[in-house]
Amino acid sequence: MPTDRLTSAMLVGVLVRRCAAAGGFATVLVKGDGISGVILIQALEKGRELGLFERVSDYAGGYSLARCGPEPDKGSEAMAQYLARRRSADPDLWVVELDIADAERFAAETIC
């Protein structure tokens, strides 16, 4: 029997509001499927790119964040190309930019 879970739209909404309440900045760059779209976090800290993280199942009933995409030192063009490839393969994908201290930990606490 399937367990109840929050929708992608709800999780993204909570992440954006919680980030704002903590003094950070979050914006939805790409809006995906509201029910079950995959969520990618583009993590920044004071405008410095930290990388991309994807919310993935841990196969134990929970979720975790996994690093994905190019390394931040590859530049914004490599990041844009990666996101374009992912969007063409999965049009239901969400992309959320999160600029807050320790963005990866913050996102994991909120959506995992």
N, C-alpha and C positions, 0 to 999 in steps of 0.2 A: 504494500500500500504506500503510495507516495506521501511524503511529508510536506507540510505547508512551508512555503518559503517566500521571501520578499521578492518583488519584481525588480528588474534592472532599473526601471525608472524611479522606484522608491529608494533603492540603494544610492543611486546617483544624487537624488534630491537631498537625502540625509547627508551625504558626503559634502555637497556644496554648502548646505546650511551650517554644518558643524565646523567646516573650515572657516567660514566667515565669522562665526562666533568665537573662534580661537585666534582671530586676527590675521588669518591668511587670505589667500585669494584662490578661488576655484571657478572655472568656467567650463561649460560643456562645449567642446570644439566640434564634435560630431554626435548627433543624437541617433541612437540605434533603436532596435526593437524594444518597446516598453516592457514586455513580459520577460523575455529570456535572452536579450542581446548580451554578447560578451562585453566586458568592461575593461578598457585599457586606461591606465593612469600615466599621464605624461608628467613626471615628477620634476619639480624645480625647487630651488631654495634661493631666495633673493634674486630671482631671474637666471640663476645658473642651472643649466640642464643637468639632471641627475640620471635620466634614462626613462625607459618605458617599462611598465609592469602590468601584467595581465592577471585578472582574477581567474583562477583555475580551481577545479575540484581537487581535493586531496584524497578522494576515493575512500574516505572514512566518514562521509556525511558532512564534511565541512569544506571550507575554501581557504586558499592561501594566495599570496601574490608571487608570481614568477617573473623574473626579468625576461624581457623579450626585446627584439629589435636591435638596431645598431648601438654600439657604445656611444656615449655622449660626445666623445672627442672626435667622432667621425663627421660631425657637423650637421647643420640643420637640413641640408639637402638630402643626406642619407636618411634622416628621420622622415622627411616628407615623402621620399620614395617608398620607404617601408610602410608608412601609413596608407599610401595610395594602393599598394599591393594588397594589404590586408583588407581595405575597404572594397576593393574589386572582388576579392574572394568571399567576403562576408559583409554584405550591405546592412546587416543588423547590428554591427559593431558600434559601441559607444567609445568615444575618446574624451577624457576629462583631463584638463590641465589643472594641476594642483601645485600652488606655490606657497609653501609653508615649511617651517623648520621640521626636519626629519619626515619628509613627505611620505616615504615608503611605509614607515611605521604608522603614521597617522592614517593613511589609507587602509592598511591592514586591520587596524583596530576598528575601523568604521564599517568596512564592507566584507570582511572575512569572518 
